Amino acid sequence: MLPRFVLYGCAGWVMEVCFTGMGAALLERDGHGTAKTYLWMHPIYGATALGMEFLHDRLRFLPRPLRALAYTAVIFGAEFATGWVLRKVLGRCPWDYEKRGWNVKGLIRLDYAPFWYAAGLLFEPAREALLHVTSEALRQTPEYRHAVEAGSVSEPHHPQAVSPEQDAGEAAETFLLAEENERKSTA
């Protein structure tokens, strides 16, 4: 979960930098496309995406466009709640929408709903890609490779395709077993 938290936070930063840079270039005629984000945003994006993963598991029976609506609500809720907490702790919210758009207490902009909905639609393909990347990264570690070569763990073999969640879980279990075996052999 920690690697996905870190990757989601980084992906959120990149998304925000692209969004604010394009907005500056197109709407403010900033020839440099000056972008802006905040350090606070990494853990906010990371935690929000993990919350969306939790929601995905409970709503997978719904069509993807409806799940994206639920993700939009989660994004708005996370943005409002974290903005409120930051305002209480820091004395101000780093993003202040008081004088912009259709805002709610200056913490969220309802006119951003189409953008958050698009982010919700893109969430699941991004999640599957991150699960694949983290699974493959585990398979490339020396502990994993040595344990498989030594026969102390066996790599899962699937006669048919499995879900990205199952593949990531099996890779993680095999890695943890390999790591445990490596510790035992060096102790």
C-alpha positions as YAML, in Angstrom:
chain: A
units: angstrom
residues:
- id: 1
  name: MET
  ca: [0.00, 0.00, 0.00]
- id: 2
  name: LEU
  ca: [2.85, 2.44, 0.80]
- id: 3
  name: PRO
  ca: [4.30, 2.29, -2.73]
- id: 4
  name: ARG
  ca: [0.86, 3.06, -4.20]
- id: 5
  name: PHE
  ca: [0.39, 5.93, -1.71]
- id: 6
  name: VAL
  ca: [3.71, 7.43, -2.85]
- id: 7
  name: LEU
  ca: [2.96, 6.88, -6.54]
- id: 8
  name: TYR
  ca: [-0.58, 8.26, -6.25]
- id: 9
  name: GLY
  ca: [0.78, 11.36, -4.50]
- id: 10
  name: CYS
  ca: [3.33, 11.88, -7.25]
- id: 11
  name: ALA
  ca: [0.72, 11.32, -9.95]
- id: 12
  name: GLY
  ca: [-1.51, 13.89, -8.25]
- id: 13
  name: TRP
  ca: [1.33, 16.41, -8.20]
- id: 14
  name: VAL
  ca: [1.98, 15.86, -11.92]
- id: 15
  name: MET
  ca: [-1.72, 16.16, -12.70]
- id: 16
  name: GLU
  ca: [-2.00, 19.39, -10.71]
- id: 17
  name: VAL
  ca: [1.12, 20.91, -12.27]
- id: 18
  name: CYS
  ca: [-0.22, 20.13, -15.76]
- id: 19
  name: PHE
  ca: [-3.68, 21.50, -14.87]
- id: 20
  name: THR
  ca: [-2.46, 24.75, -13.30]
- id: 21
  name: GLY
  ca: [0.20, 25.27, -15.96]
- id: 22
  name: MET
  ca: [-2.30, 24.81, -18.78]
- id: 23
  name: GLY
  ca: [-4.76, 27.08, -16.99]
- id: 24
  name: ALA
  ca: [-2.10, 29.77, -16.63]
- id: 25
  name: ALA
  ca: [-1.11, 29.47, -20.29]
- id: 26
  name: LEU
  ca: [-4.64, 29.39, -21.72]
- id: 27
  name: LEU
  ca: [-6.67, 31.54, -19.34]
- id: 28
  name: GLU
  ca: [-4.11, 33.99, -17.97]
- id: 29
  name: ARG
  ca: [-2.01, 34.15, -21.16]
- id: 30
  name: ASP
  ca: [1.10, 33.23, -19.16]
- id: 31
  name: GLY
  ca: [3.58, 32.36, -21.91]
- id: 32
  name: HIS
  ca: [5.62, 30.33, -19.45]
- id: 33
  name: GLY
  ca: [2.66, 28.21, -18.33]
- id: 34
  name: THR
  ca: [3.61, 28.79, -14.71]
- id: 35
  name: ALA
  ca: [2.31, 25.88, -12.63]
- id: 36
  name: LYS
  ca: [1.65, 25.66, -8.91]
- id: 37
  name: THR
  ca: [1.21, 22.97, -6.31]
- id: 38
  name: TYR
  ca: [1.84, 22.56, -2.57]
- id: 39
  name: LEU
  ca: [3.85, 20.09, -0.53]
- id: 40
  name: TRP
  ca: [0.67, 19.29, 1.37]
- id: 41
  name: MET
  ca: [-0.88, 17.94, -1.78]
- id: 42
  name: HIS
  ca: [1.23, 14.77, -2.00]
- id: 43
  name: PRO
  ca: [-0.23, 13.10, 1.11]
- id: 44
  name: ILE
  ca: [-3.67, 14.47, 0.25]
- id: 45
  name: TYR
  ca: [-3.58, 12.94, -3.23]
- id: 46
  name: GLY
  ca: [-2.06, 9.71, -1.95]
- id: 47
  name: ALA
  ca: [-4.62, 9.23, 0.83]
- id: 48
  name: THR
  ca: [-7.54, 10.24, -1.38]
- id: 49
  name: ALA
  ca: [-6.56, 7.69, -4.04]
- id: 50
  name: LEU
  ca: [-6.25, 4.95, -1.42]
- id: 51
  name: GLY
  ca: [-9.74, 5.92, -0.24]
- id: 52
  name: MET
  ca: [-10.93, 5.60, -3.83]
- id: 53
  name: GLU
  ca: [-9.35, 2.12, -3.98]
- id: 54
  name: PHE
  ca: [-11.36, 1.18, -0.88]
- id: 55
  name: LEU
  ca: [-14.52, 2.53, -2.52]
- id: 56
  name: HIS
  ca: [-13.74, 0.73, -5.80]
- id: 57
  name: ASP
  ca: [-13.78, -2.62, -4.04]
- id: 58
  name: ARG
  ca: [-17.28, -1.92, -2.71]
- id: 59
  name: LEU
  ca: [-18.73, -0.48, -5.91]
- id: 60
  name: ARG
  ca: [-17.27, -2.73, -8.57]
- id: 61
  name: PHE
  ca: [-20.78, -4.02, -9.40]
- id: 62
  name: LEU
  ca: [-21.75, -0.53, -10.69]
- id: 63
  name: PRO
  ca: [-20.95, 0.72, -14.19]
- id: 64
  name: ARG
  ca: [-17.70, 2.69, -14.40]
- id: 65
  name: PRO
  ca: [-19.40, 6.08, -15.08]
- id: 66
  name: LEU
  ca: [-21.35, 5.72, -11.82]
- id: 67
  name: ARG
  ca: [-18.21, 4.72, -9.94]
- id: 68
  name: ALA
  ca: [-16.55, 7.86, -11.36]
- id: 69
  name: LEU
  ca: [-19.37, 9.93, -9.85]
- id: 70
  name: ALA
  ca: [-18.66, 8.33, -6.47]
- id: 71
  name: TYR
  ca: [-14.94, 9.08, -6.90]
- id: 72
  name: THR
  ca: [-15.84, 12.70, -7.71]
- id: 73
  name: ALA
  ca: [-17.69, 12.93, -4.40]
- id: 74
  name: VAL
  ca: [-14.69, 11.43, -2.58]
- id: 75
  name: ILE
  ca: [-12.37, 13.95, -4.23]
- id: 76
  name: PHE
  ca: [-14.60, 16.88, -3.28]
- id: 77
  name: GLY
  ca: [-14.96, 15.52, 0.26]
- id: 78
  name: ALA
  ca: [-11.21, 15.05, 0.66]
- id: 79
  name: GLU
  ca: [-10.48, 18.50, -0.76]
- id: 80
  name: PHE
  ca: [-13.01, 20.16, 1.56]
- id: 81
  name: ALA
  ca: [-11.96, 18.22, 4.69]
- id: 82
  name: THR
  ca: [-8.22, 18.65, 4.19]
- id: 83
  name: GLY
  ca: [-8.66, 22.32, 3.27]
- id: 84
  name: TRP
  ca: [-10.68, 22.85, 6.44]
- id: 85
  name: VAL
  ca: [-8.03, 21.08, 8.58]
- id: 86
  name: LEU
  ca: [-5.20, 23.05, 6.96]
- id: 87
  name: ARG
  ca: [-7.10, 26.29, 7.53]
- id: 88
  name: LYS
  ca: [-7.49, 25.41, 11.22]
- id: 89
  name: VAL
  ca: [-3.84, 24.31, 11.63]
- id: 90
  name: LEU
  ca: [-2.07, 26.87, 9.41]
- id: 91
  name: GLY
  ca: [-4.54, 29.72, 9.65]
- id: 92
  name: ARG
  ca: [-5.30, 29.50, 5.93]
- id: 93
  name: CYS
  ca: [-5.92, 26.95, 3.23]
- id: 94
  name: PRO
  ca: [-3.14, 26.90, 0.62]
- id: 95
  name: TRP
  ca: [-5.74, 26.88, -2.14]
- id: 96
  name: ASP
  ca: [-8.17, 29.72, -1.56]
- id: 97
  name: TYR
  ca: [-11.17, 29.80, -3.85]
- id: 98
  name: GLU
  ca: [-13.04, 32.55, -1.95]
- id: 99
  name: LYS
  ca: [-13.09, 34.90, -4.95]
- id: 100
  name: ARG
  ca: [-13.17, 32.29, -7.72]
- id: 101
  name: GLY
  ca: [-15.69, 29.98, -9.35]
- id: 102
  name: TRP
  ca: [-18.64, 28.38, -7.64]
- id: 103
  name: ASN
  ca: [-16.89, 27.82, -4.34]
- id: 104
  name: VAL
  ca: [-18.03, 26.32, -1.06]
- id: 105
  name: LYS
  ca: [-16.41, 28.23, 1.85]
- id: 106
  name: GLY
  ca: [-13.42, 28.87, -0.41]
- id: 107
  name: LEU
  ca: [-12.33, 25.24, -0.05]
- id: 108
  name: ILE
  ca: [-13.79, 23.54, -3.13]
- id: 109
  name: ARG
  ca: [-14.96, 24.75, -6.52]
- id: 110
  name: LEU
  ca: [-18.09, 23.08, -7.83]
- id: 111
  name: ASP
  ca: [-17.24, 24.26, -11.36]
- id: 112
  name: TYR
  ca: [-14.27, 21.84, -11.19]
- id: 113
  name: ALA
  ca: [-16.71, 18.89, -11.12]
- id: 114
  name: PRO
  ca: [-16.10, 17.95, -14.80]
- id: 115
  name: PHE
  ca: [-12.34, 17.84, -14.18]
- id: 116
  name: TRP
  ca: [-12.73, 15.74, -11.04]
- id: 117
  name: TYR
  ca: [-15.16, 13.45, -12.88]
- id: 118
  name: ALA
  ca: [-12.54, 12.99, -15.64]
- id: 119
  name: ALA
  ca: [-9.98, 12.19, -12.93]
- id: 120
  name: GLY
  ca: [-12.47, 9.66, -11.53]
- id: 121
  name: LEU
  ca: [-12.83, 8.03, -14.95]
- id: 122
  name: LEU
  ca: [-9.03, 7.82, -15.28]
- id: 123
  name: PHE
  ca: [-8.54, 6.49, -11.76]
- id: 124
  name: GLU
  ca: [-9.22, 2.81, -12.48]
- id: 125
  name: PRO
  ca: [-6.89, 2.49, -15.50]
- id: 126
  name: ALA
  ca: [-4.22, 4.37, -13.53]
- id: 127
  name: ARG
  ca: [-4.77, 2.06, -10.56]
- id: 128
  name: GLU
  ca: [-4.37, -1.04, -12.73]
- id: 129
  name: ALA
  ca: [-1.17, 0.38, -14.22]
- id: 130
  name: LEU
  ca: [0.22, 1.10, -10.74]
- id: 131
  name: LEU
  ca: [-0.66, -2.39, -9.54]
- id: 132
  name: HIS
  ca: [1.15, -3.84, -12.56]
- id: 133
  name: VAL
  ca: [4.21, -1.61, -12.04]
- id: 134
  name: THR
  ca: [4.50, -2.39, -8.34]
- id: 135
  name: SER
  ca: [4.02, -6.14, -8.96]
- id: 136
  name: GLU
  ca: [6.67, -6.15, -11.64]
- id: 137
  name: ALA
  ca: [9.02, -4.10, -9.45]
- id: 138
  name: LEU
  ca: [8.71, -6.73, -6.68]
- id: 139
  name: ARG
  ca: [9.49, -9.49, -9.18]
- id: 140
  name: GLN
  ca: [12.70, -7.69, -10.16]
- id: 141
  name: THR
  ca: [14.13, -7.48, -6.63]
- id: 142
  name: PRO
  ca: [17.18, -9.64, -5.85]
- id: 143
  name: GLU
  ca: [15.34, -11.30, -2.93]
- id: 144
  name: TYR
  ca: [12.49, -12.40, -5.16]
- id: 145
  name: ARG
  ca: [14.73, -13.63, -8.00]
- id: 146
  name: HIS
  ca: [17.14, -15.48, -5.68]
- id: 147
  name: ALA
  ca: [14.32, -17.19, -3.81]
- id: 148
  name: VAL
  ca: [12.70, -18.34, -7.06]
- id: 149
  name: GLU
  ca: [16.07, -19.53, -8.47]
- id: 150
  name: ALA
  ca: [16.87, -21.37, -5.23]
- id: 151
  name: GLY
  ca: [13.43, -22.98, -5.22]
- id: 152
  name: SER
  ca: [12.58, -21.70, -1.74]
- id: 153
  name: VAL
  ca: [9.48, -20.02, -3.19]
- id: 154
  name: SER
  ca: [7.66, -20.73, -6.41]
- id: 155
  name: GLU
  ca: [6.51, -18.04, -8.73]
- id: 156
  name: PRO
  ca: [2.75, -18.14, -9.24]
- id: 157
  name: HIS
  ca: [1.75, -19.61, -12.60]
- id: 158
  name: HIS
  ca: [-1.65, -18.78, -13.97]
- id: 159
  name: PRO
  ca: [-3.28, -20.88, -16.67]
- id: 160
  name: GLN
  ca: [-5.58, -17.93, -17.43]
- id: 161
  name: ALA
  ca: [-5.31, -14.19, -16.91]
- id: 162
  name: VAL
  ca: [-5.92, -12.92, -13.39]
- id: 163
  name: SER
  ca: [-7.04, -9.52, -12.19]
- id: 164
  name: PRO
  ca: [-4.40, -6.85, -11.49]
- id: 165
  name: GLU
  ca: [-5.40, -7.00, -7.82]
- id: 166
  name: GLN
  ca: [-4.81, -10.75, -7.61]
- id: 167
  name: ASP
  ca: [-1.52, -10.50, -9.50]
- id: 168
  name: ALA
  ca: [-0.28, -7.71, -7.21]
- id: 169
  name: GLY
  ca: [-1.33, -9.66, -4.12]
- id: 170
  name: GLU
  ca: [0.41, -12.84, -5.25]
- id: 171
  name: ALA
  ca: [3.58, -10.94, -6.18]
- id: 172
  name: ALA
  ca: [3.59, -9.25, -2.77]
- id: 173
  name: GLU
  ca: [3.04, -12.56, -0.93]
- id: 174
  name: THR
  ca: [5.84, -14.24, -2.88]
- id: 175
  name: PHE
  ca: [8.15, -11.27, -2.22]
- id: 176
  name: LEU
  ca: [7.42, -11.33, 1.51]
- id: 177
  name: LEU
  ca: [8.03, -15.08, 1.65]
- id: 178
  name: ALA
  ca: [11.27, -14.64, -0.32]
- id: 179
  name: GLU
  ca: [12.38, -11.84, 1.99]
- id: 180
  name: GLU
  ca: [11.62, -13.98, 5.06]
- id: 181
  name: ASN
  ca: [13.55, -16.92, 3.61]
- id: 182
  name: GLU
  ca: [16.50, -14.59, 2.84]
- id: 183
  name: ARG
  ca: [16.53, -13.34, 6.46]
- id: 184
  name: LYS
  ca: [16.44, -16.88, 7.81]
- id: 185
  name: SER
  ca: [19.31, -17.98, 5.58]
- id: 186
  name: THR
  ca: [21.54, -15.07, 6.65]
- id: 187
  name: ALA
  ca: [20.74, -15.41, 10.37]
...
